Amino acid sequence: MAKELRCSDVMPESGCREVIRGKDEKEVMTKASEHARTAHNMTHMTPEVEKKVRGAIHDQR
């Protein structure tokens, strides 16, 4: 089943409305990392942030 991640579920204070979709968790994580780098200037995803991101990924609606 396809997966998705809403950036606001991870960083509600950012006001970001990006929705990242992928065929599986791995694809969403790859896209989320790129989004964090380009949109939020995050050069490195800490283990804590990665855990939060993985916890926010869910089946696509």
PyMOL Python script that loads the backbone (N, CA, C, O; Angstrom):
from pymol import cmd

cmd.read_pdbstr("""\
ATOM      1  N   MET A   1       0.831  -1.170   0.000  1.00  0.00           N
ATOM      2  CA  MET A   1       0.000   0.000   0.000  1.00  0.00           C
ATOM      3  C   MET A   1       0.884   1.244   0.000  1.00  0.00           C
ATOM      4  O   MET A   1       1.906   1.282   0.685  1.00  0.00           O
ATOM      5  N   ALA A   2       0.495   2.254  -0.760  1.00  0.00           N
ATOM      6  CA  ALA A   2       1.234   3.515  -0.831  1.00  0.00           C
ATOM      7  C   ALA A   2       1.228   4.204   0.537  1.00  0.00           C
ATOM      8  O   ALA A   2       0.302   4.039   1.330  1.00  0.00           O
ATOM      9  N   LYS A   3       2.280   4.976   0.790  1.00  0.00           N
ATOM     10  CA  LYS A   3       2.453   5.662   2.074  1.00  0.00           C
ATOM     11  C   LYS A   3       2.492   7.169   1.847  1.00  0.00           C
ATOM     12  O   LYS A   3       2.758   7.636   0.740  1.00  0.00           O
ATOM     13  N   GLU A   4       2.220   7.927   2.920  1.00  0.00           N
ATOM     14  CA  GLU A   4       2.339   9.366   2.827  1.00  0.00           C
ATOM     15  C   GLU A   4       2.778   9.960   4.161  1.00  0.00           C
ATOM     16  O   GLU A   4       2.652   9.346   5.220  1.00  0.00           O
ATOM     17  N   LEU A   5       3.290  11.165   4.063  1.00  0.00           N
ATOM     18  CA  LEU A   5       3.767  11.905   5.222  1.00  0.00           C
ATOM     19  C   LEU A   5       3.372  13.362   5.026  1.00  0.00           C
ATOM     20  O   LEU A   5       3.616  13.944   3.969  1.00  0.00           O
ATOM     21  N   ARG A   6       2.771  13.937   6.035  1.00  0.00           N
ATOM     22  CA  ARG A   6       2.454  15.362   6.017  1.00  0.00           C
ATOM     23  C   ARG A   6       3.525  16.065   6.847  1.00  0.00           C
ATOM     24  O   ARG A   6       3.700  15.768   8.029  1.00  0.00           O
ATOM     25  N   CYS A   7       4.230  16.985   6.226  1.00  0.00           N
ATOM     26  CA  CYS A   7       5.311  17.679   6.913  1.00  0.00           C
ATOM     27  C   CYS A   7       4.803  18.317   8.203  1.00  0.00           C
ATOM     28  O   CYS A   7       5.516  18.326   9.207  1.00  0.00           O
ATOM     29  N   SER A   8       3.604  18.840   8.190  1.00  0.00           N
ATOM     30  CA  SER A   8       3.057  19.502   9.386  1.00  0.00           C
ATOM     31  C   SER A   8       2.860  18.530  10.548  1.00  0.00           C
ATOM     32  O   SER A   8       2.767  18.965  11.695  1.00  0.00           O
ATOM     33  N   ASP A   9       2.794  17.228  10.279  1.00  0.00           N
ATOM     34  CA  ASP A   9       2.694  16.251  11.361  1.00  0.00           C
ATOM     35  C   ASP A   9       4.026  16.124  12.107  1.00  0.00           C
ATOM     36  O   ASP A   9       4.059  15.721  13.270  1.00  0.00           O
ATOM     37  N   VAL A  10       5.114  16.470  11.431  1.00  0.00           N
ATOM     38  CA  VAL A  10       6.442  16.385  12.033  1.00  0.00           C
ATOM     39  C   VAL A  10       6.873  17.747  12.574  1.00  0.00           C
ATOM     40  O   VAL A  10       7.467  17.840  13.648  1.00  0.00           O
ATOM     41  N   MET A  11       6.570  18.792  11.823  1.00  0.00           N
ATOM     42  CA  MET A  11       6.989  20.150  12.187  1.00  0.00           C
ATOM     43  C   MET A  11       5.790  21.106  12.122  1.00  0.00           C
ATOM     44  O   MET A  11       5.734  21.952  11.229  1.00  0.00           O
ATOM     45  N   PRO A  12       4.838  20.987  13.044  1.00  0.00           N
ATOM     46  CA  PRO A  12       3.637  21.824  12.969  1.00  0.00           C
ATOM     47  C   PRO A  12       3.930  23.315  13.024  1.00  0.00           C
ATOM     48  O   PRO A  12       3.199  24.118  12.445  1.00  0.00           O
ATOM     49  N   GLU A  13       4.995  23.682  13.715  1.00  0.00           N
ATOM     50  CA  GLU A  13       5.338  25.100  13.843  1.00  0.00           C
ATOM     51  C   GLU A  13       5.813  25.723  12.534  1.00  0.00           C
ATOM     52  O   GLU A  13       5.832  26.947  12.404  1.00  0.00           O
ATOM     53  N   SER A  14       6.196  24.896  11.567  1.00  0.00           N
ATOM     54  CA  SER A  14       6.723  25.412  10.298  1.00  0.00           C
ATOM     55  C   SER A  14       5.616  25.955   9.394  1.00  0.00           C
ATOM     56  O   SER A  14       5.868  26.800   8.535  1.00  0.00           O
ATOM     57  N   GLY A  15       4.392  25.468   9.592  1.00  0.00           N
ATOM     58  CA  GLY A  15       3.303  25.876   8.710  1.00  0.00           C
ATOM     59  C   GLY A  15       3.391  25.251   7.322  1.00  0.00           C
ATOM     60  O   GLY A  15       2.639  25.629   6.423  1.00  0.00           O
ATOM     61  N   CYS A  16       4.299  24.304   7.140  1.00  0.00           N
ATOM     62  CA  CYS A  16       4.506  23.661   5.839  1.00  0.00           C
ATOM     63  C   CYS A  16       3.335  22.729   5.529  1.00  0.00           C
ATOM     64  O   CYS A  16       2.924  21.934   6.373  1.00  0.00           O
ATOM     65  N   ARG A  17       2.809  22.836   4.321  1.00  0.00           N
ATOM     66  CA  ARG A  17       1.661  22.029   3.923  1.00  0.00           C
ATOM     67  C   ARG A  17       2.050  20.900   2.951  1.00  0.00           C
ATOM     68  O   ARG A  17       1.184  20.293   2.321  1.00  0.00           O
ATOM     69  N   GLU A  18       3.339  20.631   2.839  1.00  0.00           N
ATOM     70  CA  GLU A  18       3.828  19.597   1.917  1.00  0.00           C
ATOM     71  C   GLU A  18       3.317  18.216   2.324  1.00  0.00           C
ATOM     72  O   GLU A  18       3.344  17.854   3.501  1.00  0.00           O
ATOM     73  N   VAL A  19       2.856  17.456   1.343  1.00  0.00           N
ATOM     74  CA  VAL A  19       2.474  16.057   1.540  1.00  0.00           C
ATOM     75  C   VAL A  19       3.393  15.232   0.653  1.00  0.00           C
ATOM     76  O   VAL A  19       3.441  15.424  -0.562  1.00  0.00           O
ATOM     77  N   ILE A  20       4.114  14.320   1.267  1.00  0.00           N
ATOM     78  CA  ILE A  20       5.095  13.494   0.566  1.00  0.00           C
ATOM     79  C   ILE A  20       4.512  12.096   0.428  1.00  0.00           C
ATOM     80  O   ILE A  20       4.093  11.484   1.411  1.00  0.00           O
ATOM     81  N   ARG A  21       4.493  11.602  -0.797  1.00  0.00           N
ATOM     82  CA  ARG A  21       3.915  10.285  -1.072  1.00  0.00           C
ATOM     83  C   ARG A  21       4.958   9.377  -1.713  1.00  0.00           C
ATOM     84  O   ARG A  21       5.862   9.834  -2.413  1.00  0.00           O
ATOM     85  N   GLY A  22       4.807   8.078  -1.456  1.00  0.00           N
ATOM     86  CA  GLY A  22       5.700   7.105  -2.060  1.00  0.00           C
ATOM     87  C   GLY A  22       5.097   5.724  -2.015  1.00  0.00           C
ATOM     88  O   GLY A  22       4.097   5.490  -1.337  1.00  0.00           O
ATOM     89  N   LYS A  23       5.711   4.804  -2.745  1.00  0.00           N
ATOM     90  CA  LYS A  23       5.172   3.441  -2.815  1.00  0.00           C
ATOM     91  C   LYS A  23       5.381   2.685  -1.517  1.00  0.00           C
ATOM     92  O   LYS A  23       4.661   1.729  -1.230  1.00  0.00           O
ATOM     93  N   ASP A  24       6.388   3.116  -0.711  1.00  0.00           N
ATOM     94  CA  ASP A  24       6.664   2.452   0.564  1.00  0.00           C
ATOM     95  C   ASP A  24       7.372   3.439   1.493  1.00  0.00           C
ATOM     96  O   ASP A  24       7.668   4.567   1.099  1.00  0.00           O
ATOM     97  N   GLU A  25       7.639   3.012   2.714  1.00  0.00           N
ATOM     98  CA  GLU A  25       8.270   3.881   3.704  1.00  0.00           C
ATOM     99  C   GLU A  25       9.644   4.362   3.245  1.00  0.00           C
ATOM    100  O   GLU A  25       9.999   5.520   3.464  1.00  0.00           O
ATOM    101  N   LYS A  26      10.406   3.496   2.619  1.00  0.00           N
ATOM    102  CA  LYS A  26      11.748   3.864   2.161  1.00  0.00           C
ATOM    103  C   LYS A  26      11.692   5.028   1.172  1.00  0.00           C
ATOM    104  O   LYS A  26      12.474   5.972   1.280  1.00  0.00           O
ATOM    105  N   GLU A  27      10.784   4.962   0.223  1.00  0.00           N
ATOM    106  CA  GLU A  27      10.658   6.030  -0.768  1.00  0.00           C
ATOM    107  C   GLU A  27      10.216   7.336  -0.105  1.00  0.00           C
ATOM    108  O   GLU A  27      10.726   8.404  -0.445  1.00  0.00           O
ATOM    109  N   VAL A  28       9.286   7.261   0.825  1.00  0.00           N
ATOM    110  CA  VAL A  28       8.836   8.458   1.540  1.00  0.00           C
ATOM    111  C   VAL A  28       9.993   9.057   2.346  1.00  0.00           C
ATOM    112  O   VAL A  28      10.165  10.276   2.362  1.00  0.00           O
ATOM    113  N   MET A  29      10.781   8.220   3.010  1.00  0.00           N
ATOM    114  CA  MET A  29      11.924   8.715   3.785  1.00  0.00           C
ATOM    115  C   MET A  29      12.937   9.423   2.878  1.00  0.00           C
ATOM    116  O   MET A  29      13.471  10.469   3.249  1.00  0.00           O
ATOM    117  N   THR A  30      13.199   8.873   1.717  1.00  0.00           N
ATOM    118  CA  THR A  30      14.126   9.499   0.773  1.00  0.00           C
ATOM    119  C   THR A  30      13.606  10.865   0.348  1.00  0.00           C
ATOM    120  O   THR A  30      14.349  11.847   0.342  1.00  0.00           O
ATOM    121  N   LYS A  31      12.327  10.922  -0.008  1.00  0.00           N
ATOM    122  CA  LYS A  31      11.727  12.194  -0.416  1.00  0.00           C
ATOM    123  C   LYS A  31      11.649  13.176   0.747  1.00  0.00           C
ATOM    124  O   LYS A  31      11.839  14.377   0.553  1.00  0.00           O
ATOM    125  N   ALA A  32      11.374  12.684   1.945  1.00  0.00           N
ATOM    126  CA  ALA A  32      11.291  13.551   3.128  1.00  0.00           C
ATOM    127  C   ALA A  32      12.652  14.166   3.431  1.00  0.00           C
ATOM    128  O   ALA A  32      12.737  15.340   3.792  1.00  0.00           O
ATOM    129  N   SER A  33      13.703  13.391   3.289  1.00  0.00           N
ATOM    130  CA  SER A  33      15.050  13.892   3.523  1.00  0.00           C
ATOM    131  C   SER A  33      15.371  15.013   2.541  1.00  0.00           C
ATOM    132  O   SER A  33      15.922  16.042   2.931  1.00  0.00           O
ATOM    133  N   GLU A  34      15.033  14.822   1.286  1.00  0.00           N
ATOM    134  CA  GLU A  34      15.256  15.847   0.266  1.00  0.00           C
ATOM    135  C   GLU A  34      14.421  17.090   0.556  1.00  0.00           C
ATOM    136  O   GLU A  34      14.912  18.211   0.428  1.00  0.00           O
ATOM    137  N   HIS A  35      13.167  16.898   0.944  1.00  0.00           N
ATOM    138  CA  HIS A  35      12.294  18.024   1.280  1.00  0.00           C
ATOM    139  C   HIS A  35      12.863  18.797   2.471  1.00  0.00           C
ATOM    140  O   HIS A  35      12.896  20.028   2.448  1.00  0.00           O
ATOM    141  N   ALA A  36      13.306  18.097   3.496  1.00  0.00           N
ATOM    142  CA  ALA A  36      13.872  18.753   4.679  1.00  0.00           C
ATOM    143  C   ALA A  36      15.094  19.587   4.305  1.00  0.00           C
ATOM    144  O   ALA A  36      15.298  20.680   4.834  1.00  0.00           O
ATOM    145  N   ARG A  37      15.898  19.062   3.393  1.00  0.00           N
ATOM    146  CA  ARG A  37      17.102  19.767   2.968  1.00  0.00           C
ATOM    147  C   ARG A  37      16.759  21.016   2.161  1.00  0.00           C
ATOM    148  O   ARG A  37      17.297  22.091   2.426  1.00  0.00           O
ATOM    149  N   THR A  38      15.876  20.883   1.190  1.00  0.00           N
ATOM    150  CA  THR A  38      15.598  21.994   0.284  1.00  0.00           C
ATOM    151  C   THR A  38      14.616  23.011   0.863  1.00  0.00           C
ATOM    152  O   THR A  38      14.776  24.210   0.632  1.00  0.00           O
ATOM    153  N   ALA A  39      13.621  22.570   1.595  1.00  0.00           N
ATOM    154  CA  ALA A  39      12.593  23.488   2.094  1.00  0.00           C
ATOM    155  C   ALA A  39      12.879  24.021   3.495  1.00  0.00           C
ATOM    156  O   ALA A  39      12.440  25.116   3.845  1.00  0.00           O
ATOM    157  N   HIS A  40      13.613  23.248   4.296  1.00  0.00           N
ATOM    158  CA  HIS A  40      13.815  23.624   5.697  1.00  0.00           C
ATOM    159  C   HIS A  40      15.288  23.754   6.085  1.00  0.00           C
ATOM    160  O   HIS A  40      15.610  23.912   7.263  1.00  0.00           O
ATOM    161  N   ASN A  41      16.184  23.687   5.090  1.00  0.00           N
ATOM    162  CA  ASN A  41      17.626  23.855   5.312  1.00  0.00           C
ATOM    163  C   ASN A  41      18.195  22.902   6.364  1.00  0.00           C
ATOM    164  O   ASN A  41      19.113  23.258   7.103  1.00  0.00           O
ATOM    165  N   MET A  42      17.637  21.681   6.425  1.00  0.00           N
ATOM    166  CA  MET A  42      18.155  20.660   7.347  1.00  0.00           C
ATOM    167  C   MET A  42      19.188  19.828   6.586  1.00  0.00           C
ATOM    168  O   MET A  42      18.842  19.041   5.704  1.00  0.00           O
ATOM    169  N   THR A  43      20.449  20.013   6.939  1.00  0.00           N
ATOM    170  CA  THR A  43      21.504  19.289   6.224  1.00  0.00           C
ATOM    171  C   THR A  43      21.671  17.863   6.718  1.00  0.00           C
ATOM    172  O   THR A  43      22.244  17.019   6.030  1.00  0.00           O
ATOM    173  N   HIS A  44      21.163  17.601   7.926  1.00  0.00           N
ATOM    174  CA  HIS A  44      21.301  16.267   8.514  1.00  0.00           C
ATOM    175  C   HIS A  44      20.055  15.950   9.334  1.00  0.00           C
ATOM    176  O   HIS A  44      19.602  16.773  10.130  1.00  0.00           O
ATOM    177  N   MET A  45      19.512  14.767   9.138  1.00  0.00           N
ATOM    178  CA  MET A  45      18.350  14.329   9.911  1.00  0.00           C
ATOM    179  C   MET A  45      18.859  13.530  11.111  1.00  0.00           C
ATOM    180  O   MET A  45      19.393  12.433  10.951  1.00  0.00           O
ATOM    181  N   THR A  46      18.691  14.078  12.296  1.00  0.00           N
ATOM    182  CA  THR A  46      19.149  13.403  13.510  1.00  0.00           C
ATOM    183  C   THR A  46      18.323  12.134  13.744  1.00  0.00           C
ATOM    184  O   THR A  46      17.227  12.008  13.199  1.00  0.00           O
ATOM    185  N   PRO A  47      18.827  11.203  14.538  1.00  0.00           N
ATOM    186  CA  PRO A  47      18.053   9.992  14.840  1.00  0.00           C
ATOM    187  C   PRO A  47      16.685  10.320  15.464  1.00  0.00           C
ATOM    188  O   PRO A  47      15.703   9.622  15.213  1.00  0.00           O
ATOM    189  N   GLU A  48      16.627  11.374  16.270  1.00  0.00           N
ATOM    190  CA  GLU A  48      15.362  11.756  16.905  1.00  0.00           C
ATOM    191  C   GLU A  48      14.348  12.220  15.863  1.00  0.00           C
ATOM    192  O   GLU A  48      13.175  11.848  15.912  1.00  0.00           O
ATOM    193  N   VAL A  49      14.818  13.039  14.917  1.00  0.00           N
ATOM    194  CA  VAL A  49      13.935  13.533  13.851  1.00  0.00           C
ATOM    195  C   VAL A  49      13.526  12.377  12.949  1.00  0.00           C
ATOM    196  O   VAL A  49      12.364  12.277  12.553  1.00  0.00           O
ATOM    197  N   GLU A  50      14.470  11.507  12.624  1.00  0.00           N
ATOM    198  CA  GLU A  50      14.153  10.355  11.778  1.00  0.00           C
ATOM    199  C   GLU A  50      13.072   9.487  12.426  1.00  0.00           C
ATOM    200  O   GLU A  50      12.152   9.028  11.749  1.00  0.00           O
ATOM    201  N   LYS A  51      13.186   9.268  13.722  1.00  0.00           N
ATOM    202  CA  LYS A  51      12.179   8.475  14.442  1.00  0.00           C
ATOM    203  C   LYS A  51      10.807   9.154  14.382  1.00  0.00           C
ATOM    204  O   LYS A  51       9.787   8.493  14.191  1.00  0.00           O
ATOM    205  N   LYS A  52      10.794  10.467  14.547  1.00  0.00           N
ATOM    206  CA  LYS A  52       9.541  11.225  14.486  1.00  0.00           C
ATOM    207  C   LYS A  52       8.927  11.147  13.085  1.00  0.00           C
ATOM    208  O   LYS A  52       7.714  10.995  12.941  1.00  0.00           O
ATOM    209  N   VAL A  53       9.766  11.251  12.065  1.00  0.00           N
ATOM    210  CA  VAL A  53       9.287  11.170  10.679  1.00  0.00           C
ATOM    211  C   VAL A  53       8.707   9.782  10.412  1.00  0.00           C
ATOM    212  O   VAL A  53       7.603   9.661   9.882  1.00  0.00           O
ATOM    213  N   ARG A  54       9.445   8.743  10.776  1.00  0.00           N
ATOM    214  CA  ARG A  54       8.949   7.374  10.550  1.00  0.00           C
ATOM    215  C   ARG A  54       7.621   7.153  11.258  1.00  0.00           C
ATOM    216  O   ARG A  54       6.747   6.470  10.725  1.00  0.00           O
ATOM    217  N   GLY A  55       7.455   7.719  12.450  1.00  0.00           N
ATOM    218  CA  GLY A  55       6.213   7.573  13.199  1.00  0.00           C
ATOM    219  C   GLY A  55       5.038   8.307  12.572  1.00  0.00           C
ATOM    220  O   GLY A  55       3.882   7.978  12.838  1.00  0.00           O
ATOM    221  N   ALA A  56       5.332   9.307  11.736  1.00  0.00           N
ATOM    222  CA  ALA A  56       4.269  10.096  11.106  1.00  0.00           C
ATOM    223  C   ALA A  56       3.857   9.552   9.740  1.00  0.00           C
ATOM    224  O   ALA A  56       2.860  10.002   9.176  1.00  0.00           O
ATOM    225  N   ILE A  57       4.607   8.595   9.201  1.00  0.00           N
ATOM    226  CA  ILE A  57       4.253   7.999   7.908  1.00  0.00           C
ATOM    227  C   ILE A  57       3.076   7.055   8.099  1.00  0.00           C
ATOM    228  O   ILE A  57       3.054   6.247   9.028  1.00  0.00           O
ATOM    229  N   HIS A  58       2.104   7.168   7.210  1.00  0.00           N
ATOM    230  CA  HIS A  58       0.920   6.325   7.309  1.00  0.00           C
ATOM    231  C   HIS A  58       0.454   5.911   5.905  1.00  0.00           C
ATOM    232  O   HIS A  58       0.950   6.414   4.897  1.00  0.00           O
ATOM    233  N   ASP A  59      -0.500   4.993   5.867  1.00  0.00           N
ATOM    234  CA  ASP A  59      -1.057   4.574   4.571  1.00  0.00           C
ATOM    235  C   ASP A  59      -1.700   5.769   3.897  1.00  0.00           C
ATOM    236  O   ASP A  59      -2.337   6.601   4.542  1.00  0.00           O
ATOM    237  N   GLN A  60      -1.519   5.838   2.583  1.00  0.00           N
ATOM    238  CA  GLN A  60      -2.079   6.963   1.829  1.00  0.00           C
ATOM    239  C   GLN A  60      -3.593   6.958   1.897  1.00  0.00           C
ATOM    240  O   GLN A  60      -4.230   5.910   1.794  1.00  0.00           O
ATOM    241  N   ARG A  61      -4.150   8.123   2.069  1.00  0.00           N
ATOM    242  CA  ARG A  61      -5.613   8.272   2.187  1.00  0.00           C
ATOM    243  C   ARG A  61      -6.280   8.346   0.853  1.00  0.00           C
ATOM    244  O   ARG A  61      -7.502   8.471   0.779  1.00  0.00           O
TER     245      ARG A  61
END
""", "prot")
cmd.dss("prot")
cmd.show_as("cartoon", "prot")
cmd.util.cbc("prot")
cmd.orient("prot")
